[in-house]
Amino acid sequence: MRGAAVLLVSLIGCSSAPVVREPAPSTDDAVPSQADAPSDPPSAIASQAEPLPEEPNPVAVRINAKYEASDDARGWEKRFERQGREVHDKREAVVAALKISPGDAVADVGVGSGLYTLRLAEAVGPTGTVFGVDVQDYFLAHVEAKAKDAGVENITFVKAAQRSSNLNPASLDLVFICDVFHHVEYPRTYLASLYAALEPGGRMAVIDYIAEEGTSEAWVLDHVRASPAEFRAEFEAAGFVFVEAPELLEENFFHIYQKPK
Ligand SMILES: C[S@@+](CC[C@H](N)C(=O)[O-])C[C@H]1O[C@@H](n2cnc3c(N)ncnc32)[C@H](O)[C@@H]1O
């Protein structure tokens, strides 16, 4: 087990006020609704490291506005943990393909409703740790409550910012990031924080929708800003080395990368 601690663990109580939501879209997280500038401050990691030049936000429409507008975690859970969502239906096979060892330190980046968080906690076992990461307090609070109800004690929750995961450097064996990377508003600086958080030789497993002109559905092309090849180029530019693509999913690409030893 890696003795990992986090730079910032922040769980601010989620609002209990009723939330009025638009009718559910046909997809898990589509339908971005407004365009304005993000306001996350630079992270602790970003300010410690050699500052990267400011990068433009490539997410043209504010894809996370819907998560800011609705803190109804149970409503999101119904969308994320429903039959027909590929990463839900194949969740056990996905976790098996990650080849996690007992005692590992694993980050679930973008926990959402916790579809994977508790399964990852089971895979690392009592001597391992899962870091549940999200930018939204209400998702963190929701998954923390689920873990408490299930008696799971090896999850530490980390409040991320759009420019940093806020994970400690060289603290992880595996970063798992499922249906999240296309939501990251400053991918280059954010990837630098994920790369820094891995031990040399540590791995990053990325699952995201396949957006390819000519084959993907219109909502995917509207919603996901890059193709698998373009995302791969971003990961390789950040220093990651492509290792394998488990053949498991059809609507999503599933890539595993490594930080060189
Ligand atoms: C579509 S949900 C996916 C949740 C979960 N991984 C799953 O597959 O069910 C996207 C999640 O990413 C989170 N998110 C967006 N930007 C993020 C960032 N920069 N760092 C961490 N989480 C982020 C959102 O708050 C939301 O919980």
The ligand as an SDF file (V2000), in Angstrom:
LIG
                    3D

 27 29  0  0  0  0  0  0  0  0999 V2000
  -20.7430   11.7560  -16.4500 C   0  0  0  0  0  0  0  0  0  0  0  0
  -20.2220   11.8540  -14.7970 S   0  0  0  0  0  0  0  0  0  0  0  0
  -19.3150   10.3230  -14.6510 C   0  0  0  0  0  0  0  0  0  0  0  0
  -19.3310    9.7790  -13.2400 C   0  0  0  0  0  0  0  0  0  0  0  0
  -18.7210    8.3920  -13.0850 C   0  0  0  0  0  0  0  0  0  0  0  0
  -17.3120    8.3800  -13.3940 N   0  0  0  0  0  0  0  0  0  0  0  0
  -19.4450    7.4060  -13.9370 C   0  0  0  0  0  0  0  0  0  0  0  0
  -18.9210    6.9880  -14.9770 O   0  0  0  0  0  0  0  0  0  0  0  0
  -20.5750    7.0590  -13.5710 O   0  0  0  0  0  0  0  0  0  0  0  0
  -18.9470   13.0980  -14.8520 C   0  0  0  0  0  0  0  0  0  0  0  0
  -18.3980   13.4610  -13.4650 C   0  0  0  0  0  0  0  0  0  0  0  0
  -17.1760   14.1820  -13.6220 O   0  0  0  0  0  0  0  0  0  0  0  0
  -17.1400   15.2070  -12.6630 C   0  0  0  0  0  0  0  0  0  0  0  0
  -16.1370   16.1730  -13.0960 N   0  0  0  0  0  0  0  0  0  0  0  0
  -16.2290   17.1300  -14.0560 C   0  0  0  0  0  0  0  0  0  0  0  0
  -15.0660   17.7790  -14.1630 N   0  0  0  0  0  0  0  0  0  0  0  0
  -14.2150   17.2090  -13.2640 C   0  0  0  0  0  0  0  0  0  0  0  0
  -12.8640   17.4430  -12.9000 C   0  0  0  0  0  0  0  0  0  0  0  0
  -12.1210   18.3750  -13.4930 N   0  0  0  0  0  0  0  0  0  0  0  0
  -12.3150   16.6750  -11.9130 N   0  0  0  0  0  0  0  0  0  0  0  0
  -13.0490   15.7140  -11.2980 C   0  0  0  0  0  0  0  0  0  0  0  0
  -14.3340   15.4580  -11.6010 N   0  0  0  0  0  0  0  0  0  0  0  0
  -14.9070   16.1920  -12.5730 C   0  0  0  0  0  0  0  0  0  0  0  0
  -18.5680   15.6850  -12.5990 C   0  0  0  0  0  0  0  0  0  0  0  0
  -18.8440   16.4520  -11.4460 O   0  0  0  0  0  0  0  0  0  0  0  0
  -19.3050   14.3460  -12.6310 C   0  0  0  0  0  0  0  0  0  0  0  0
  -19.3990   13.7980  -11.3380 O   0  0  0  0  0  0  0  0  0  0  0  0
  1  2  1  0
  2  3  1  0
  2 10  1  0
  3  4  1  0
  4  5  1  0
  5  6  1  0
  5  7  1  0
  7  8  2  0
  7  9  1  0
 10 11  1  0
 11 12  1  0
 11 26  1  0
 12 13  1  0
 13 14  1  0
 13 24  1  0
 14 15  1  0
 14 23  1  0
 15 16  2  0
 16 17  1  0
 17 18  1  0
 17 23  2  0
 18 19  1  0
 18 20  2  0
 20 21  1  0
 21 22  2  0
 22 23  1  0
 24 25  1  0
 24 26  1  0
 26 27  1  0
M  CHG  2   2   1   9  -1
M  END
$$$$
